[in-house]
Amino acid sequence: MKTIVIAGGNSGIGRQAARTLLADGHRLVILGRDPRKGEATLASFGAAASRASFIAADLSTHDGVRIAARRILDKHENIDALVHTTGVLTMAESRTADGLHPFFAINYLSRYHLTQLLLPALRRAERPLVLMMTAAVAPSEEADFARFPDFTGFNFNRDRKPVQLANHHYAAHLTRTEPGLAAGVINAGAVKTDIMRAAPWYMRAGAKVLGPIMFDSVETAAHNVVEATRHDDWQSPLYWAKPGRFEQRAPITLDTATTQALMDTSRALTGA
């Protein structure tokens, strides 16, 4: 039995992955913003809910991440896997309590921060695992990190890629600095989940009309997360580009100087 933390496990892809991993017999800790949704999620697991717990957490802020990490570590000395499925799709210019754009704060920085704080428990696992879900962006794609991390005057089309690629850099950093830890990035694909709630109206309308035709099922989107957690024979860091195709993965190979610069900035922002 593994102890698995799923950030964002109370809805969408995270909830589907949680349901399958519970069926495998594992113990889960689920993080989510809404306590009512979290309790409803636990109830939906039936008898397997006895091996799951929910922690209400606002991962958009530094303090929220710290509180979540402290609550996890208070109850769990060992963590075998940490899965990040949290995400927000927003194009508006807004800021968190820490002065950061929420797309950056949630889709990358909270993942770095929470993982760093949970490393003591991950290091106690026989083979610790960290997985991060992103939109489709291959590690070979080019991105301009000049605006990282402020993204003043946030522009989704311009700023999406460096935020998402920062997850690849963190996976590479983890595997280089944490012996025995496996890290990977998984494309979530096109799925109609709660991530659409902050999207512009035209995107929500398009999802409603085209979803049944073009979107992946939540089961397909969760497949690679589940398989990566089940298997102990893959080398990292890896990127899974095709939802539902676990065997189709590519190594994450990146410029180490860029990786180090991004990690230094992340450490300065969070203190972790």
C-alpha positions in Angstrom: 0.0 0.0 0.0 1.3 3.4 -1.0 0.5 6.7 0.5 -0.4 9.1 -2.3 -1.1 12.8 -2.1 -3.2 14.2 -4.9 -3.5 18.0 -5.1 -6.7 18.7 -6.8 -8.1 15.2 -6.2 -11.6 16.4 -5.3 -12.6 17.0 -9.0 -12.0 16.1 -12.6 -8.9 14.2 -13.5 -7.6 14.1 -10.0 -10.8 12.6 -8.6 -10.8 10.0 -11.3 -7.2 9.1 -10.6 -8.0 9.0 -6.9 -10.9 6.6 -7.4 -8.7 4.2 -9.5 -5.8 4.3 -7.1 -8.1 3.6 -4.1 -9.4 0.6 -6.0 -5.8 -0.6 -6.2 -5.7 -0.5 -2.4 -3.6 2.6 -1.8 -4.0 5.2 0.9 -4.8 8.8 -0.4 -4.6 12.3 0.9 -6.7 14.7 -1.3 -6.2 18.4 -1.4 -8.9 20.8 -2.6 -10.2 24.3 -2.0 -13.8 23.5 -1.3 -14.5 21.5 1.9 -18.1 20.6 0.7 -16.8 19.2 -2.6 -14.1 17.3 -0.7 -16.5 15.6 1.6 -18.8 14.8 -1.3 -15.8 13.3 -3.1 -14.9 11.1 -0.1 -18.5 9.9 0.1 -18.5 8.9 -3.6 -15.7 6.5 -2.9 -17.9 4.2 -0.8 -16.2 1.8 1.5 -12.8 2.7 0.1 -13.1 6.2 1.7 -11.8 4.6 4.9 -8.3 4.9 3.2 -8.8 8.5 2.1 -8.7 11.8 3.8 -9.4 15.4 2.6 -7.5 18.6 3.5 -9.0 21.9 2.5 -6.2 24.0 1.0 -5.8 27.3 -0.9 -2.8 26.5 -3.0 -2.8 29.9 -4.7 -0.9 31.5 -1.8 2.4 30.8 -0.1 0.6 30.6 3.3 -2.0 28.2 1.9 0.7 25.9 0.6 2.6 26.0 4.0 -0.6 25.2 6.0 -1.4 22.3 3.7 2.1 20.8 3.9 2.1 21.1 7.7 -1.2 19.3 8.0 0.0 16.5 5.7 3.3 16.1 7.5 1.5 16.1 10.9 -0.2 12.9 9.9 2.1 11.2 7.4 5.9 10.6 7.9 6.2 8.8 4.6 4.8 9.8 1.2 5.3 7.5 -1.7 3.8 9.8 -4.4 2.8 13.4 -4.9 0.5 14.1 -7.8 -0.3 17.7 -8.9 -3.6 17.9 -10.9 -4.5 21.4 -9.7 -4.9 24.0 -12.4 -6.6 27.2 -13.4 -7.5 28.5 -16.9 -7.7 32.3 -16.7 -6.8 35.0 -19.1 -7.6 38.0 -16.9 -5.1 40.2 -15.3 -5.4 39.5 -11.6 -3.1 38.9 -8.6 -3.0 36.6 -5.6 -2.3 37.8 -2.1 1.4 37.3 -2.8 1.2 39.6 -5.9 1.6 36.8 -8.4 -0.6 36.0 -11.4 -2.9 33.0 -10.4 -2.0 31.1 -13.6 1.6 31.1 -12.6 1.0 30.6 -8.8 -1.3 27.6 -9.2 -0.1 25.9 -12.4 3.6 26.0 -11.5 4.7 27.7 -8.3 2.4 25.9 -5.8 3.7 22.6 -7.2 7.3 23.5 -6.7 6.5 24.9 -3.2 4.4 22.0 -1.9 6.8 19.4 -3.3 9.8 21.1 -1.6 8.0 21.2 1.7 7.0 17.5 1.4 10.5 16.3 0.4 11.4 15.0 3.9 8.4 12.6 3.7 9.1 11.7 0.1 12.7 10.9 0.8 11.5 8.1 3.2 9.8 6.3 0.4 11.5 3.4 -1.3 10.9 5.1 -4.7 9.4 8.5 -4.3 7.4 9.8 -7.2 6.3 13.4 -8.3 3.9 13.9 -11.2 2.7 17.2 -12.6 -0.2 17.7 -15.0 0.0 20.5 -17.6 -1.6 21.5 -20.9 0.1 20.1 -24.0 3.6 21.6 -24.2 6.6 19.5 -25.1 10.0 20.1 -23.3 11.6 20.7 -26.7 9.4 23.8 -27.3 11.0 27.3 -27.1 9.8 29.8 -24.4 10.9 33.2 -23.3 11.5 33.3 -19.6 12.3 37.0 -19.5 8.9 37.8 -17.8 9.2 35.0 -15.3 7.9 35.3 -12.5 6.1 38.6 -12.6 4.2 38.3 -15.9 3.2 42.0 -15.6 0.3 42.7 -17.9 -0.5 38.9 -18.2 -1.1 37.7 -21.7 -2.3 34.1 -22.0 -1.0 33.5 -25.5 2.4 34.8 -24.6 2.8 33.7 -21.0 1.2 30.3 -21.0 4.2 28.4 -22.3 6.9 29.5 -19.9 4.6 28.8 -16.9 3.9 25.3 -18.2 7.5 24.6 -19.2 8.6 25.5 -15.7 7.0 22.2 -14.6 9.4 20.3 -17.0 12.4 22.2 -15.6 11.3 21.3 -12.0 11.0 17.6 -13.0 14.5 17.7 -14.3 15.8 19.5 -11.2 14.2 17.0 -8.9 15.7 14.0 -10.6 19.1 15.6 -10.7 19.1 16.7 -7.0 17.0 13.9 -5.3 18.6 10.5 -5.7 16.0 7.8 -6.4 13.1 10.2 -6.9 11.2 9.8 -10.2 9.5 12.9 -11.7 7.4 13.4 -14.7 5.0 15.7 -16.5 1.8 14.6 -18.0 -0.4 16.3 -20.7 -3.9 16.5 -19.3 -5.3 16.7 -22.8 -8.7 18.3 -23.6 -11.2 17.5 -20.9 -14.2 19.3 -19.7 -13.5 19.7 -16.0 -13.9 22.5 -13.4 -10.8 24.1 -14.8 -13.1 25.7 -17.3 -14.9 27.7 -14.7 -12.6 30.7 -15.0 -12.2 30.5 -18.8 -13.7 33.2 -21.0 -17.4 32.7 -22.0 -16.6 31.7 -25.6 -14.3 28.9 -24.4 -16.9 27.6 -22.1 -19.5 27.7 -24.8 -17.2 26.0 -27.3 -16.5 23.3 -24.7 -20.2 22.7 -24.2 -20.8 22.3 -27.9 -17.6 20.5 -29.0 -16.8 18.6 -25.9 -18.7 15.4 -26.8 -16.9 15.3 -30.1 -13.4 16.6 -29.5 -12.7 16.1 -25.8 -11.0 13.2 -24.0 -12.9 11.4 -21.3 -11.8 12.0 -17.8 -10.9 8.3 -17.6 -8.5 8.7 -20.6 -7.0 11.9 -19.1 -6.3 10.1 -15.8 -4.8 7.0 -17.4 -1.2 8.1 -17.5 -1.3 9.4 -14.0 -2.5 6.1 -12.7 -0.1 4.0 -14.8 2.9 6.2 -13.8 2.0 5.7 -10.2 1.5 1.9 -10.6 4.8 1.2 -12.5 8.2 1.3 -10.8 10.2 0.6 -14.0 10.2 3.9 -15.8 13.2 6.2 -15.9 12.8 9.9 -15.3 12.4 12.7 -16.0 9.7 11.8 -18.6 6.9 13.6 -20.5 3.7 11.9 -21.5 2.2 13.8 -24.4 -0.7 11.6 -25.4 -3.5 11.0 -22.9 -4.2 7.3 -22.6 -0.9 6.2 -24.1 1.4 5.4 -21.2 4.0 3.7 -23.4 4.4 6.9 -25.5 6.7 9.0 -23.4 9.8 11.2 -24.1 12.8 12.1 -21.9 12.9 15.7 -20.6 16.2 17.2 -21.7 16.7 20.9 -20.9 19.3 23.5 -20.6 20.7 23.1 -17.1 21.5 26.8 -16.7 17.9 27.8 -17.4 16.7 25.2 -15.0 18.9 26.5 -12.3 17.8 30.1 -12.9 14.1 29.1 -12.6 14.8 27.1 -9.4 16.7 30.0 -7.9 13.8 32.3 -8.6 11.3 29.8 -7.2 13.3 29.4 -4.0 13.5 33.1 -3.6 9.8 33.5 -4.0 8.8 30.7 -1.6 11.7 30.3 0.8 11.6 26.5 0.1 
